[in-house]
């Protein structure tokens, strides 16, 4: 039946076209199929990257199309590396990345470990836990902003109920000390399920017979956890840390929606600074240089990390 | 058969003809770009008259304030043809003139006998001229606006509160005429129980993302003696931006924020201010005059319950207010400049301007605002006039965006986040602004 269809299609193909197709090798045909994707990638990924590299050496400003673009050499890079505000933004980013990854890994792994016990109703609870991850960051940012609202927010009321501090004095988004934590809490709430899912895959990939052998050797639960569970799930945990690290290094939407970088500049992570320089101050050359620095930093760190991950996997 | 054929042909021709006519009409449609706010709705209503008179259809592209600058500056910078007419913010005028985004209107004004002398002088300088104070016009003043204050007249007139206030401060509780008085009133109302509800002193601008805190802080700083530059030496800012008087002004703004704003008001601008006032949270409310018609009509806080006052005086008796508002310009990338100019000519007409005011827009035409009936035409009309007489505006340089970003950061860091001192913030601002002007080759 299939051959008959193929035959009829072949017969229906006009002779000139059929001759052309017959002349293309398998490799040529493969290139023909993937070339649209390659062209698209070149147009929307590779070209902008090289264009940004070029712009980073110029004084170009997108809001002054008629101005002569001058080559400024490494001036933009020098200025960024000597700019105190940029370093503060990098510190803020590092603080955010460190705490979100730490909390998400600890809570995510613990949840995965609990879910892996396969207690009654574990499938239902897994679905419930995954819900935050399925929401749009725009939705999450907006409703947490209401939850944090000191006059009407449930979060403030809950804290007030527990601590006795009046709800109106719990300004999660307006207090300099609390604002960074308000973002860490939301990001942890939203993305811990993702870490949990990866860790759960890791835990479920450990063969049962290893635990059975450990039981025979009378290894305690604690010993089994340290000697079997953790080492064997480690590559998965490290993968989750890598994914979340890269994502959080370039975190923009949640911060923008919750605090906009404020109060003051206390939650101004690198991506917010970059957006301000590029699309509010219109310093295109300068912001291109900053984007390249961030790209190199993430790319470099991710590479080192992947090498470490491979070593762990080989053990 | 023949008659059927004729009928079919006739119908087809009619269909083609109607499509062609509608295409011609669409080709003449003008697109006007502005912010999405109450006056924009009034303009839609007003523009129906233009369509009736000229046969030119009007389309509108309104963007919320938070994205207004990003969206339309991107459109202009990319030489987009979306907007034939644009009501651009007053600070854009320098950049838009120098970068060729707007059509210069001098010849058109001369030809159509539209005189800038017929408009409120502050609005001509603020919305139309670049360079400032030179007869080079890039826009027709369209929407006059200025920062002023509303207050809860019903609370102020409560006898028990009046008595308590007089005992505490020694003067009658009324709309303040100085910033000191304003702060005393705000302190008096802060966390007070009124009608079983906790209320707060004042809503002021603290927004970080666009221009909020700069508009609010400058509104106070001007009356304390802040100057952008040496009047005799342009771009010399040291000793003017960070003068002792400016420092006192910024300290006052922070003190007002710390003592007397509602909880969580750390990122508040026009919308949040209106919400705070409408929900009965605050006794006083700083905001642009465009919000007043809506508040006046509000069932809960409008009518007899609301009062208006112009920005109060500073310690030395100086009194200024932050200019808002915009002019209407023809976009130089538009293919329909002729039709767009027709709209400007129509909009400059006295009757149209009078209707504009009656619909909720703020006319800048002298014939409208200096009409003897104007002050009594709306409860806020006199305050609007008083405020427009004392306006000052932020830099309108082509580099206004980085200048604004610098002040947003410095002010928010100090006022809201409490980092450093007012002197540090203003010294930092001089440094940032100097860098911007050096980059521009102006220093």
Interface residues (C-beta under 8 A of the other chain):
Chain A: X59 X62 X63 X64 X65 X66 X85 X149 X150 X151 X168 X169 X171 X173 X174 X176 X259 X260 X261 X262 X263 X264 X265 X266 X276 X279 X280 X281 X282 X283
Chain B: X69 X70 X73 X74 X77 X79 X95 X99 X100 X198 X208 X209 X262 X263 X264 X265 X266 X267 X281 X398 X401 X402 X404 X405 X409 X412 X413 X414 X416 X417 X418 X419 X439
